Amino acid sequence: MKKLILTISLLIPYVFPIVITAQTGLSTQRAMVVSAREEASKIGVEIMKKGGNAFDAMVATELALAVAYPYAGNLGGGGFMVYRKANGEIGSLDYREKAPLAASKNMFLDEKGNVIKGKSTETPLAIGVPGTIAGVFAVHRKLGSLPIEEILKPVIALAERGVIVTKNQENQLNNCHDAIIKANGSSSLFSKIFKENDTLKYPALAATLKRISKNGRDEFYKGETAQILVHYLQQKGAIITLEDLAKYEAKWRTPITFTYKNLKIISMPPPSSGGICLAEILKMIEPFDIAKMGHNSPKAIQVIVEAERRAYADRSVYLGDPDFVKIPVKELISKKYLKQRMANFSFDKASLSSEIKEGKVKYIESTETTHYSIVDQFGNAVAATTTLNDGFGSKYYCDELGFFLNNEMDDFSSKPGEPNMFGLIGNQGNSIAPEKRMLSSMTPTIVEKKGKLFMVVGTPGGSTIITSVLQTILNVSQFKMSMQEAVNAPRFHHQWLPDVITFEPDTFGAKTFETLKGKGYIINEKTTPVIGKVDAILVLHNGKLEGGADKRGDDTAVGF
């Protein structure tokens, strides 16, 4: 078995080696959870072993990640979920954070109209109204089977027992240590130094979860927990009120569905840009035989990059919260429109992002993150991506409740044409307004083949989420990789602006770069984040499940 040592530099400035092995992932007969931490995957599986379904397991896994993986797992953030029931019924849930009622379009600008650096990421004004608890309760009410008390029991026990700190977690905490102290002072739980193999216990979070278990969703949005949270936030200078919490609702939405060759893709609609961008890219590359070109060959990279460039240009102009802006969904993913978008592509030379604008359509209709994939013993599937935005979100940690708060307000366009923390350019469609949901790149996705469940896939990674999901689907469907090989494979990314292709370092040959540079492509392989940490499940031809858990993190597949 070949092993490659791959050095990856995270969004944070430490570098560590990981070993990537070409292999098949965990294979199980009936059910599986793949998530960022083994503890969360195990709890999700435990719930299914008790007779619970994928939706019960989703509630358990989501909240277990708030305990085991506070870097992104959360009660103080939000997310998106796409599901497919065993009978083929599909749906999606939007539990994305919202702007508070007191938010305003220019709240992050100075008197001259310039963006105030750090105001949308590092201050209490960066915090959006959290949606996670509303999300898991909406899922449980509609699709769950076990009592919520039974689902939360192992999560509460995990918070009380504590979680062993991994090397990756030690690095995350060290890197954010100064920012956490700046936000919370020196006596906060996470102001202490934690080392690998230390046990991190969460008595305050356990108490919060016990109240939620007893009193339900309203405990978080109207009860004692809401009052403690708002008191904490307002002391810090945030603008979230009890009215903001009381008014929050998760929203069921119709997924984006489209075909790519012999696959049917089911993905997240706006206010996530994931489904539409994924559809645009896959449909733009569909006329090309990328399998024949070869995996990560210069030609295949060219085709994918040029499609990404055009899709991200459209993203910046047309996408936002569909409750606030009109989005031409059908037109953006129509064959005719996408054929026009690629009409000026040439294998001879790179397109320039400065010359690629949004396409012309007629309106006819309306950082850190973590993803987990679930398939249950009944054939139901869940793809869910949840986030605080940056690592540990805004860094504000409510010690009395035991969780971090998001800095999701940065995902709005503070000013049209100005990049956010991921370098994504936004426009009026994603400007700030009270109760509006900010645009996201989260792309929880389910793939069908011949009418049957084929793949459950998703990833964290800010602006690289869409391109990581894309490459994972292509790796399995076009390059015939196992699920684990598809997840392990080196990735690259282009997002229109800045006009560079980012490669995972030390994973692509000099000859590939020479070929691409010769055609005018600008290469960035030095200062790169991890390009996705994909957690996915593949249904094999014999009906078994294969997990792909990303070795770029502590991600683990568990099943039975």
C-alpha positions as MATLAB code, in Angstrom:
seq = 'MKKLILTISLLIPYVFPIVITAQTGLSTQRAMVVSAREEASKIGVEIMKKGGNAFDAMVATELALAVAYPYAGNLGGGGFMVYRKANGEIGSLDYREKAPLAASKNMFLDEKGNVIKGKSTETPLAIGVPGTIAGVFAVHRKLGSLPIEEILKPVIALAERGVIVTKNQENQLNNCHDAIIKANGSSSLFSKIFKENDTLKYPALAATLKRISKNGRDEFYKGETAQILVHYLQQKGAIITLEDLAKYEAKWRTPITFTYKNLKIISMPPPSSGGICLAEILKMIEPFDIAKMGHNSPKAIQVIVEAERRAYADRSVYLGDPDFVKIPVKELISKKYLKQRMANFSFDKASLSSEIKEGKVKYIESTETTHYSIVDQFGNAVAATTTLNDGFGSKYYCDELGFFLNNEMDDFSSKPGEPNMFGLIGNQGNSIAPEKRMLSSMTPTIVEKKGKLFMVVGTPGGSTIITSVLQTILNVSQFKMSMQEAVNAPRFHHQWLPDVITFEPDTFGAKTFETLKGKGYIINEKTTPVIGKVDAILVLHNGKLEGGADKRGDDTAVGF';
ca = [
       0.000    0.000    0.000;
       1.480    3.359   -1.015;
       1.746    6.095    1.566;
       2.240    9.764    0.810;
       3.387   12.230    3.421;
       1.445   15.403    2.775;
       2.044   18.699    4.555;
      -1.030   20.849    4.814;
      -1.128   24.396    6.120;
      -4.453   25.252    7.700;
      -6.221   28.607    7.750;
      -4.210   28.836   10.940;
      -0.452   29.267   10.830;
       0.777   25.895   12.020;
       1.824   23.083    9.731;
       1.589   19.400   10.500;
       2.199   16.233    8.485;
      -0.547   13.732    7.774;
      -0.375   10.329    6.195;
      -2.716    9.658    3.303;
      -3.193    6.029    2.361;
      -4.834    4.843   -0.849;
      -7.398    2.433    0.533;
     -10.981    1.463    1.008;
     -12.715    3.044    3.997;
     -14.694    1.323    6.735;
     -17.296   -0.995    5.236;
     -20.456   -1.934    7.145;
     -23.638   -3.810    6.331;
     -26.471   -1.656    7.655;
     -25.793    1.826    9.017;
     -23.027    4.416    9.271;
     -22.101    7.875   10.580;
     -19.016    9.724    9.322;
     -18.169   12.906   11.257;
     -15.300   15.085   12.468;
     -14.888   13.174   15.743;
     -15.146    9.502   16.664;
     -17.143   10.342   19.802;
     -19.897   11.993   17.741;
     -19.964    9.220   15.117;
     -20.241    6.595   17.883;
     -23.140    8.388   19.573;
     -25.012    8.660   16.253;
     -24.524    4.933   15.657;
     -25.544    4.125   19.248;
     -28.880    5.877   18.637;
     -29.489    3.832   15.463;
     -28.596    0.604   17.292;
     -31.378    1.467   19.749;
     -33.810    1.495   16.830;
     -33.562    5.187   16.028;
     -33.450    6.381   12.443;
     -31.018    8.661   10.570;
     -32.912   11.740   11.775;
     -32.614   10.747   15.435;
     -28.931   10.060   14.754;
     -28.616   13.512   13.171;
     -29.830   15.213   16.373;
     -27.417   13.149   18.470;
     -24.430   13.600   16.137;
     -24.981   17.342   15.689;
     -25.111   18.004   19.432;
     -22.289   15.551   20.212;
     -20.095   17.592   17.845;
     -20.844   20.661   19.999;
     -19.178   18.713   22.837;
     -16.381   16.858   21.031;
     -15.542   19.439   18.367;
     -16.234   22.988   19.625;
     -13.996   24.360   16.844;
     -17.067   24.045   14.581;
     -19.703   21.857   16.248;
     -22.129   24.097   18.043;
     -25.257   25.290   19.796;
     -24.305   28.872   18.934;
     -24.262   28.583   15.140;
     -26.416   27.091   12.407;
     -26.413   24.932    9.314;
     -28.151   23.112    6.487;
     -29.398   19.565    6.040;
     -30.418   17.585    2.958;
     -32.217   14.266    3.367;
     -33.468   11.355    1.303;
     -35.899    8.888    2.831;
     -35.795    5.210    1.959;
     -38.879    5.701   -0.254;
     -37.063    8.325   -2.359;
     -38.724   11.374   -0.777;
     -36.266   14.268   -0.493;
     -36.112   17.555    1.386;
     -33.819   20.152    2.913;
     -33.783   22.208    6.088;
     -32.332   25.695    6.468;
     -31.313   26.423   10.055;
     -28.867   29.125    9.026;
     -28.276   32.023   11.424;
     -30.126   35.319   10.884;
     -29.173   38.960   11.219;
     -30.604   40.494   14.435;
     -33.536   42.929   14.221;
     -31.188   45.809   15.077;
     -28.766   44.940   12.232;
     -28.345   47.443    9.407;
     -26.873   47.450    5.906;
     -23.846   49.628    6.737;
     -23.170   48.418   10.295;
     -19.584   47.380    9.478;
     -18.629   50.585    7.608;
     -16.983   53.772    8.874;
     -18.300   57.297    8.212;
     -16.476   57.317    4.853;
     -18.197   54.100    3.777;
     -15.130   51.868    4.145;
     -15.221   48.425    5.774;
     -13.889   48.516    9.364;
     -11.410   45.631    9.492;
     -12.345   42.930   11.991;
     -15.727   44.408   12.959;
     -17.667   41.655   11.147;
     -15.421   38.852   12.454;
     -13.941   39.734   15.855;
     -16.563   41.789   17.686;
     -19.893   40.901   19.349;
     -21.639   42.523   16.356;
     -20.348   39.593   14.269;
     -22.771   37.204   16.029;
     -25.889   36.117   14.139;
     -29.029   34.663   15.775;
     -28.223   30.918   16.247;
     -30.314   28.281   14.440;
     -28.856   24.913   15.490;
     -31.315   24.018   18.253;
     -34.285   25.101   16.106;
     -32.845   22.935   13.322;
     -32.457   19.699   15.259;
     -35.901   20.070   16.849;
     -37.510   20.750   13.441;
     -35.914   17.558   12.112;
     -36.974   15.567   15.158;
     -40.574   16.844   15.061;
     -41.019   15.979   11.372;
     -38.872   12.880   10.908;
     -37.586   11.560   14.250;
     -38.787    8.413   16.037;
     -37.135    8.133   19.478;
     -37.962   10.497   22.394;
     -35.665   13.541   22.499;
     -34.644   12.667   26.098;
     -33.284    9.320   24.922;
     -31.392   10.939   22.032;
     -29.757   13.586   24.232;
     -28.843   11.191   27.071;
     -25.493    9.981   25.598;
     -24.624   13.547   24.512;
     -25.157   14.848   28.068;
     -23.103   11.932   29.431;
     -20.277   12.813   27.006;
     -20.302   16.458   28.165;
     -20.114   15.338   31.819;
     -17.516   12.624   31.237;
     -15.402   14.850   29.015;
     -13.551   14.459   25.751;
      -9.880   13.575   25.220;
      -8.026   16.429   23.470;
      -6.383   15.290   20.206;
      -3.197   16.741   18.711;
      -5.245   18.586   16.074;
      -7.465   20.046   18.800;
      -4.460   21.123   20.848;
      -3.173   22.978   17.774;
      -6.561   24.622   17.144;
      -6.833   25.781   20.750;
      -3.242   27.057   20.870;
      -3.667   28.967   17.657;
      -6.852   30.694   18.857;
      -5.739   31.073   22.480;
      -4.969   34.806   22.402;
      -8.198   35.609   20.538;
     -10.233   33.546   23.034;
      -8.645   35.378   25.997;
      -9.236   38.724   24.271;
     -12.943   37.909   23.917;
     -13.545   36.221   27.275;
     -10.813   37.192   29.747;
      -8.380   34.870   31.490;
     -10.815   32.925   33.694;
     -12.954   31.398   30.893;
     -12.831   27.594   30.370;
     -10.982   27.877   27.040;
      -8.566   30.507   28.347;
      -6.679   27.633   29.973;
      -3.968   25.781   28.030;
      -5.043   22.301   26.908;
      -2.597   19.655   25.724;
      -3.047   16.433   23.774;
      -4.581   13.672   25.958;
      -6.030   16.153   28.486;
      -9.695   15.604   29.323;
     -12.015   18.524   28.592;
     -15.222   18.395   30.638;
     -18.291   20.538   29.940;
     -20.503   20.690   33.062;
     -22.169   23.957   31.940;
     -22.997   22.546   28.509;
     -24.341   19.369   30.137;
     -26.658   21.508   32.304;
     -27.823   23.475   29.223;
     -28.539   20.252   27.328;
     -30.446   18.843   30.333;
     -32.725   21.913   30.342;
     -33.235   21.590   26.572;
     -33.953   17.866   26.945;
     -36.605   18.626   29.581;
     -38.170   21.799   28.136;
     -37.624   21.353   24.391;
     -36.734   23.844   21.691;
     -38.277   26.820   23.518;
     -35.744   26.453   26.342;
     -33.098   27.833   23.985;
     -35.263   30.505   22.350;
     -37.594   31.646   25.146;
     -36.591   29.974   28.418;
     -33.892   30.334   31.069;
     -31.162   29.513   28.510;
     -32.390   32.351   26.246;
     -32.311   34.815   29.148;
     -28.776   33.810   30.204;
     -27.592   33.994   26.573;
     -29.057   37.441   25.875;
     -27.734   38.804   29.178;
     -24.243   37.510   28.253;
     -24.417   38.887   24.705;
     -25.634   42.316   25.717;
     -22.974   42.595   28.411;
     -20.429   41.967   25.649;
     -21.985   44.562   23.334;
     -23.947   42.327   20.932;
     -27.320   43.468   19.559;
     -29.234   40.149   19.825;
     -32.385   40.424   21.965;
     -34.933   38.013   23.453;
     -37.242   39.037   20.588;
     -34.592   37.906   18.063;
     -34.432   34.474   19.688;
     -38.221   34.152   20.082;
     -38.778   34.970   16.396;
     -36.218   32.515   15.010;
     -37.569   29.611   12.925;
     -35.796   26.938   10.909;
     -37.220   26.659    7.394;
     -37.955   23.624    5.199;
     -36.900   24.299    1.609;
     -37.032   22.471   -1.739;
     -33.597   21.043   -2.591;
     -31.747   21.878   -5.807;
     -31.920   18.765   -8.023;
     -30.162   18.185  -11.333;
     -28.484   15.451  -13.340;
     -24.829   14.938  -14.206;
     -24.300   12.115  -16.717;
     -25.998    9.080  -15.082;
     -26.325   10.657  -11.615;
     -29.086   12.646   -9.940;
     -27.696   15.212   -7.495;
     -29.744   16.552   -4.565;
     -28.172   19.566   -2.858;
     -28.851   22.647   -0.742;
     -30.755   25.622   -2.207;
     -30.267   29.297   -1.249;
     -29.423   30.875    1.121;
     -26.693   28.323    0.485;
     -24.856   28.896   -2.785;
     -23.715   25.269   -2.672;
     -26.389   23.518   -4.734;
     -26.588   26.122   -7.498;
     -22.801   26.468   -7.849;
     -22.349   22.687   -7.827;
     -25.026   22.375  -10.538;
     -23.449   25.123  -12.652;
     -19.961   23.599  -12.447;
     -21.029   19.998  -13.109;
     -23.250   21.014  -16.017;
     -20.517   23.184  -17.554;
     -18.019   20.285  -17.453;
     -20.542   17.600  -18.505;
     -19.825   17.915  -22.282;
     -16.122   17.179  -21.627;
     -14.806   13.636  -21.139;
     -12.759   14.357  -18.024;
     -12.392   10.639  -17.254;
     -10.464   10.268  -20.521;
      -8.353   13.353  -19.715;
      -7.211   11.677  -16.476;
      -7.506   12.485  -12.781;
      -5.891   15.841  -11.880;
      -4.359   16.095  -15.377;
      -3.701   19.652  -16.644;
      -6.614   19.368  -19.101;
      -9.079   18.136  -16.469;
      -7.896   20.856  -14.060;
      -8.406   23.468  -16.797;
     -11.992   22.446  -17.550;
     -12.933   22.313  -13.852;
     -11.211   25.617  -13.002;
     -12.892   27.467  -15.881;
     -16.316   26.165  -14.812;
     -15.586   27.125  -11.173;
     -14.482   30.610  -12.241;
     -17.801   31.248  -14.016;
     -19.995   29.748  -11.290;
     -18.346   31.813   -8.518;
     -18.745   34.976  -10.633;
     -22.490   34.257  -10.825;
     -22.558   33.484   -7.089;
     -21.269   36.926   -6.227;
     -24.076   38.685   -8.110;
     -27.215   36.567   -8.111;
     -27.330   34.667   -4.812;
     -28.614   35.606   -1.360;
     -31.507   34.841    0.996;
     -34.459   33.836   -1.243;
     -36.864   35.365    1.308;
     -35.309   38.763    0.507;
     -34.007   38.613   -3.079;
     -35.286   37.071   -6.289;
     -32.928   34.350   -7.527;
     -33.124   33.087  -11.146;
     -32.518   29.450  -10.129;
     -33.880   27.719  -13.249;
     -31.996   30.031  -15.579;
     -28.666   29.716  -13.719;
     -28.665   25.919  -14.020;
     -30.214   25.662  -17.510;
     -28.229   23.868  -20.218;
     -28.605   26.757  -22.671;
     -27.253   29.362  -20.228;
     -24.310   27.211  -19.121;
     -23.354   26.384  -22.704;
     -23.099   30.136  -23.324;
     -21.004   30.560  -20.168;
     -18.364   28.104  -21.456;
     -18.499   29.305  -25.076;
     -15.362   31.464  -24.669;
     -13.320   28.725  -22.944;
     -10.207   27.546  -24.779;
      -7.698   24.836  -23.900;
      -5.015   27.144  -25.338;
      -5.086   29.771  -22.617;
      -6.621   30.733  -19.275;
      -9.669   32.948  -19.128;
      -9.014   36.032  -17.006;
     -11.315   36.597  -14.051;
     -11.093   40.330  -14.777;
     -12.826   39.569  -18.082;
     -15.325   37.026  -16.673;
     -18.390   38.745  -15.247;
     -21.716   37.263  -14.224;
     -23.738   35.824  -17.092;
     -26.886   37.520  -18.375;
     -30.083   35.859  -17.188;
     -33.738   36.825  -17.257;
     -35.598   36.655  -13.960;
     -38.558   34.321  -14.068;
     -38.773   32.940  -10.460;
     -37.861   33.018   -7.052;
     -14.300   28.620    7.783;
     -14.664   26.578    9.724;
     -17.543   24.332    9.525;
     -18.142   20.666   10.039;
     -20.044   18.101    7.998;
     -21.426   14.676    8.825;
     -23.055   12.007    6.674;
     -25.516    9.372    7.924;
     -27.209    6.323    6.390;
     -29.474    4.244    8.639;
     -30.551    0.595    8.615;
     -33.883    1.578    7.011;
     -32.257    3.245    3.974;
     -32.726    6.891    5.035;
     -29.833    9.289    4.363;
     -28.823   12.623    5.897;
     -26.144   15.091    4.757;
     -25.722   17.937    7.249;
     -23.221   20.786    7.404;
     -23.098   23.028   10.460;
     -20.878   25.952   11.362;
     -19.737   28.802   13.579;
     -18.038   30.322   10.487;
     -14.456   30.855   11.711;
     -12.682   28.347   13.991;
     -14.461   28.729   17.392;
     -16.654   31.331   15.622;
     -16.423   34.818   17.094;
     -14.322   33.317   19.963;
     -17.006   34.555   22.406;
     -17.720   31.682   24.809;
     -20.617   31.807   27.260;
     -19.184   29.974   30.280;
     -22.543   29.807   32.013;
     -24.062   27.896   29.050;
     -20.956   26.100   27.764;
     -20.729   27.030   24.088;
     -19.109   29.377   21.547;
     -21.034   31.911   19.448;
     -20.719   32.283   15.671;
     -19.262   35.180   13.661;
     -21.597   34.504   10.766;
     -22.413   38.176   10.054;
     -19.164   38.229    8.045;
     -20.872   36.038    5.434;
     -22.995   39.020    4.401;
     -21.568   41.557    1.964;
     -20.489   44.331    4.324;
     -19.982   46.387    1.163;
     -20.591   45.303   -2.468;
     -17.335   44.333   -4.178;
     -15.403   43.886   -0.909;
     -14.190   40.365    0.016;
     -15.168   38.574    3.243;
     -12.757   36.475    5.364;
     -12.722   33.753    2.675;
     -11.970   36.254   -0.113;
     -15.482   35.846   -1.550;
     -16.855   38.944   -3.265;
     -20.477   39.818   -2.569;
     -23.115   42.135   -3.980;
     -26.420   43.817   -3.075;
     -28.270   40.479   -3.026;
     -26.293   39.477    0.056;
     -26.316   42.846    1.849;
     -27.256   42.988    5.546;
     -30.910   43.376    6.563;
     -32.786   42.548    9.801;
     -33.849   38.860    9.990;
     -32.061   38.050    6.719;
     -29.963   34.885    6.381;
     -26.420   35.321    5.107;
     -25.242   33.533    1.951;
     -23.279   30.344    2.560;
     -21.059   27.927    0.645;
     -22.216   24.867    2.630;
     -23.044   22.030    0.245;
     -24.593   18.995    1.984;
     -25.342   16.697   -0.957;
     -26.951   13.328   -1.700;
     -26.372   11.497   -4.985;
     -28.644    8.904   -6.600;
     -27.716    6.407   -9.312;
     -30.388    4.465  -11.208;
     -33.007    5.768   -8.777;
     -31.184    4.416   -5.724;
     -29.093    6.022   -2.988;
     -25.467    6.196   -4.161;
     -23.518    8.782   -2.142;
     -23.858   11.115    0.865;
     -21.220   13.837    0.863;
     -20.218   17.192    2.315;
     -17.333   19.090    3.884;
     -16.227   22.178    5.801;
     -13.797   24.653    4.247;
     -15.407   28.054    3.666;
     -15.266   28.957   -0.015;
     -13.559   25.611   -0.840;
     -16.612   23.564    0.249;
     -18.283   23.547   -3.172;
     -15.140   22.562   -5.070;
     -14.255   19.819   -2.548;
     -17.727   18.236   -2.819;
     -17.473   18.517   -6.607;
     -14.098   16.739   -6.785;
     -15.226   13.978   -4.406;
     -18.263   13.197   -6.595;
     -16.086   13.210   -9.735;
     -13.425   11.031   -8.095;
     -15.971    8.276   -7.477;
     -18.165    8.630  -10.574;
     -15.586    9.500  -13.256;
     -12.275    8.250  -11.871;
     -13.662    5.053  -10.285;
     -12.116    5.565   -6.849;
     -13.280    3.996   -3.599;
     -14.928    6.433   -1.202;
     -11.817    6.674    0.957;
      -9.548    7.176   -2.062;
     -11.893    9.888   -3.356;
     -11.701   11.702   -0.020;
      -7.911   11.245    0.280;
      -7.143   12.505   -3.241;
      -5.308   15.864   -3.536;
      -7.602   18.811   -4.250;
      -7.435   22.203   -5.955;
      -9.689   25.255   -5.886;
     -10.615   28.377   -7.860;
     -13.266   30.913   -6.811;
     -13.159   33.589   -9.563;
     -11.496   36.214   -7.355;
      -8.664   36.265   -6.428;
      -7.660   34.883   -9.846;
      -5.453   32.010   -8.656;
      -5.679   28.229   -8.537;
      -4.948   26.993   -5.019;
      -3.437   23.506   -4.734;
      -2.798   21.426   -1.660;
       0.982   21.724   -1.259;
       3.354   18.955   -2.304;
       0.607   16.947   -4.022;
       0.806   18.047   -7.672;
       3.836   17.640   -9.944;
       6.009   20.467  -11.270;
       5.127   19.404  -14.828;
       1.416   20.059  -14.159;
       2.229   23.545  -12.873;
       4.499   24.288  -15.833;
       1.747   23.294  -18.283;
      -0.846   25.443  -16.511;
       1.486   28.433  -16.089;
       2.314   28.178  -19.796;
      -1.369   28.798  -20.518;
      -1.561   31.831  -18.253;
      -2.854   30.300  -15.003;
      -1.606   31.767  -11.726;
      -0.679   29.088   -9.184;
      -0.883   29.427   -5.401;
       0.448   26.344   -3.640;
       2.119   27.969   -0.661;
      -0.355   29.796    1.570;
      -3.208   27.346    1.272;
      -5.870   26.265    3.738;
      -6.896   22.654    3.981;
      -9.124   22.312    0.934;
     -12.080   20.597    2.568;
     -12.318   17.803    5.133;
     -14.821   15.555    3.394;
     -16.947   13.035    5.299;
     -18.883   10.826    2.910;
     -20.663    7.482    2.504;
     -20.848    5.365   -0.674;
     -23.428    2.635   -1.229;
     -21.502   -0.241   -2.842;
     -22.943   -2.487   -5.584;
     -23.591   -5.220   -2.974;
     -25.594   -2.829   -0.776;
     -22.851   -2.417    1.831;
     -21.786    1.065    2.949;
     -18.255    2.437    2.588;
     -17.218    5.423    4.665;
     -14.753    8.055    3.545;
     -13.430    9.883    6.630;
     -10.980   12.680    5.847;
      -7.474   12.062    7.185;
      -6.844   15.815    7.111;
      -8.584   15.902   10.511;
      -9.678   13.529   13.298;
     -12.646   12.446   11.178;
     -13.955    8.920   11.767;
     -16.480    6.539   10.227;
     -18.430    4.276   12.607;
     -21.147    1.796   11.665;
     -22.689   -1.624   12.081;
];
